[in-house]
Amino acid sequence: ISRSIPIVINKVSIQFFPEGGDLVNGVENKVAFEALNEFGKGADVSGELVDDRGRVMTSFSSYHLGMGAFSFTPEKGRAYSVRITTPVGNEGLKELPQAKGNAYSLSLSGKKEAITTWKIYSPKDNQDAYFIAHTQGIVHYTNRLNLKKGINTIEVNTSGFPMGIAVFTLLDGITEVAERLVFLNADKRLNIELQTDKEHYEPKEKVRLSVKTTDDAGKPVPANIGLS
């Protein structure tokens, strides 16, 4: 009998996702990451962020299925890499994207009740920009901004947004320069009630099922639902 047996060698690949899209020099950047094992599944990891001089900038560890995040401030002219310390055997350096010097950054600094607070870094003074947000293609927020050079703080009221992932985009004129996804209004969930016509059924007997969907206020709403 011949049989293939998978051998686990704990080789991990890691991807980096700078918040807003780009790393920016001189600004605190949050970087999300996802680590996968040789089977393409999430791998729990821990490690260190080091610069090109070997100096340790910060340490990190994943918190769910190989996903996590860390923050640091890149310096102009420096390069940065990650060294995975756990699991062992992955000590080779993984390079981060090169930080930019003349770029915008977009960071979610707070989310409380119906208010999201944003930090926007502008490399230019007196810069006109647009900040918009949409959910599933429907625009729920637009704002024309005049940004000063450095950090600008913006608050957005999201009470009118539906539950789900909203896309916040910063535009310099007509060009998208930064983007961030946020899950909003979890309390506005869809309520689903199921009712069968009988309490017990014989094998392969037909089942008549009634489905009722309501919003967070108890009002009926249309919905597309899958059942298995």
N, C-alpha and C positions, 0 to 999 in steps of 0.2 A: 504494500500500500504506500503510495506517495502522497504527501500532504504538505501544503505550504504553511509555514509557521511564521507569523510576524515577529520581528525582533525589535524591541523597544530600545533605541539608542539615545533617547532624550535629546535629540538635536532640535533646537528651537529656532524658529525664524520670528522676527519682530518687525512690526511696522509702526511708523510714527505719524501722528496727526496733530500738527500745531493748531491751537485754537484760532479760528478766524481764517486759517489757510496758510499763513507764512510766519516764520520766525523773524523777529525784528530786533536789531541791535539796540542795546540801551534801554530796553523795556522788559518788564517781567512777562515772560511767556509761559502759558500753560500748554503742556504737550501730552496728549493722550497717546496710549500705545495699545497694541494687541499682539500677544505672543501666541504662536501656534506650534504644536509639535509636528513630528514627521507624518502624522496621519491627518493633519489639517484641523485638529481639535484644539480648543483653548488650553494653554499650558500655564500653570501658575509659576511665576518667576519673581525673582528679586535681583537687584543689581545696583550699579552706580553709574552716574553721569560724570564723565571726565572730559577735560579739555585736551588740546594737543600738546600741553606740557605735562600731562599725566596728573594734574591736580583734580581731586574729587570735588565736584560742584554740589552734588546732592545724591541721596540714595532713594530707592523706590521699591515698591512691591506691588504686584497685581492684587486686585480685590475681588475679581469675579471672572472666571473662565478666561484667564490670561489678559484681561483688560485692566487698565489702571491709568494713572496720570502723575506727572510731576511738574514742578514749576522752577524756572531759573531765568536769569538775565544774561543773555549773550553779550559778549564784548566784541567790538569791531576788530576784525583781523584774526579772530580765534575760530578754531573748528572744534566740534564737540561729537563725542561718541558715547555709546552705552556699553558697559561691560556687565554681562549676566553672571551673577555669582551662584545662583540656584535656579535650575538644577546644574550640577557640575558638568563640565565638559563643553560649556558654551562660553568660554572666557574670551573668545575672539571679539574684537571691537566692532560694533555696528554703528555706522556713521549716521548722524542726524542731518536733515537738510541744512544747507548753508543759510545762515541768517542774512537778511537784507538790511541795508542801511537807510534807504529812502522809501519806506513802505508804511502802509497803514496796519494797525492791529485792532482787532475787535474782541473784547473779552466780557463775558457775563460775570459781573462781580457780586450780584446778589439777586435772589428771587424770594420775595416775601408776599404772601397772599396774592393780590392782583397786580403787584408792581415788580417789574424786572429792572435791575440797574445795570447799565452798560458802561464800560470804559473804552473809549475810542482814542487811540493814539494817532495823531496827525503829524507828518513830517514837515508840514507847511503851516504858516500863519495865515489867518484870514481866508481859510479855504472853504469854498462852498461844497456841500456834499448832500446826499440824500440817504435817508435811513428808512427802509421799508421792511414789512413783514407780511408773509402770507402763509396760509394753511391749505394744502391741497389745491394750490393755484388761485385761491380767493384772497385778495389783499385785505388785510384788517388794520394796517397801520402804515402811514406815510408821514415823513417829517423832513423838511428842508433844514439843513444845519449850516451854521457858519463856525467852522472849527478853528480853534487857536492851536498853535504849535505845541505839541506835548499831549498830555492826558486831558480828555474831555469826558465828563460824566453826564449820561443821559438816562432818564427814567421813562419807562414805557408802561402804561396801564394796559394790562392784558385781560381785563375782566370780560371784554367783548369777544375774545377769541374762543373758538370751540376747543374741546378736549383733543389733544393730539400733538403732533410734532409741528412746530412753527419754524419757518425759515426766515431768519433775520439777515438782511443784506445791506452792506454799506457800498454806496456808489460814489465815485469821484467823477461828477458829470454823468456820463452814460456808461462808464466802465465800472464793472464790479471789482472791488478791491479787497473785500473781506466778507465772509459769510459764516454764520453760526446757527446750528439747529438746537432747539429747546423744546422739551416736552412740557406742555402747559395744561392747567386746569384739569387735573386728575379727578377732581370732585364732580366734574360734569360727565361722568361716565354714563354709558348706555345701560339701562336696566332691562334685563331679559327675563320674562316669565314663560315657563313651559307648562302646558296642561295636556295630559293624555285623556282619551275618551274612556279608558278602562284602567284599573289598577294592576291587573295581571293579564298576561297574554300567553297563548299557546305558541309553540315553535312555528315560525313563518306566518303567523297571523298578522293581518293588516293592522297597522297602527295609525290612528288619526290623531294628529298633534296640532294643538293651537299654540301660536307664538304671539306674545304681546311685548312690544318694545316701547319704553318710555324714557324721557330725559330725566335729568336730576331733579326737576320740579314735579315729576309724575305725569307730564303731558305726553300723549302719544306722539311718536316720531317714526318716520319711515326708516328702514334699515335693510342692508343686504347681509344675510346671515348664512353661514355654512353649517352643515350638520353631518356628523359621522357617527 
